[in-house]
């Protein structure tokens, strides 16, 4: 059973103190990270589409659909 020492108010104060210690990234860093993720997702989607198309062609050839 959880200890009631301190209670929820002290817990929330501790959470607030920890959040204040957090170093948040700058807007520029966030934009660069979003752009990098978008490029990687687009490359991944393109490669997945190409491989899907190629596998489809191979399956049509093998099964003579």
C-alpha positions in Angstrom: 0.0 0.0 0.0 1.3 3.4 -0.9 2.5 5.7 1.9 0.3 8.7 2.5 3.3 10.7 3.7 3.2 14.0 1.9 0.1 13.4 0.0 -0.9 14.3 -3.5 -0.1 18.0 -3.0 3.6 17.3 -2.3 3.7 14.9 -5.2 2.4 17.6 -7.6 4.8 20.1 -6.2 7.7 17.7 -6.8 6.5 17.1 -10.4 6.4 20.8 -11.0 10.0 21.2 -9.7 11.1 18.4 -12.0 9.4 20.0 -15.0 11.1 23.3 -14.2 14.5 21.5 -14.4 13.7 20.3 -17.9 15.7 21.8 -20.7 13.3 22.3 -23.6 14.7 22.4 -27.2 14.6 25.6 -29.1 12.1 26.2 -31.9 14.8 25.9 -34.5 15.9 22.5 -33.1 12.3 21.3 -33.1 11.8 22.4 -36.7 15.0 20.6 -37.8 13.9 17.4 -36.0 10.5 17.5 -37.6 12.0 18.0 -41.0 14.4 15.1 -40.5 11.6 12.8 -39.3 9.4 13.8 -42.3 12.2 13.1 -44.8 12.9 9.7 -43.2 9.2 8.8 -43.2 8.9 9.8 -46.9 11.9 7.7 -47.8 10.6 4.8 -45.9 7.1 5.1 -47.5 8.7 5.4 -51.0 10.9 2.3 -50.4 7.9 0.4 -49.0 5.8 1.3 -52.1 8.6 0.3 -54.5 9.2 -3.1 -52.8 5.4 -3.7 -52.6 5.1 -3.0 -56.3 8.1 -5.2 -57.2 6.9 -8.1 -55.0 3.5 -7.8 -56.7 5.1 -8.1 -60.1 7.0 -11.1 -59.0 3.9 -12.8 -57.5 2.0 -12.1 -60.7 4.7 -13.7 -62.7 5.0 -16.7 -60.4 1.3 -17.3 -60.1 0.5 -16.2 -63.7 -2.5 -14.2 -62.7 
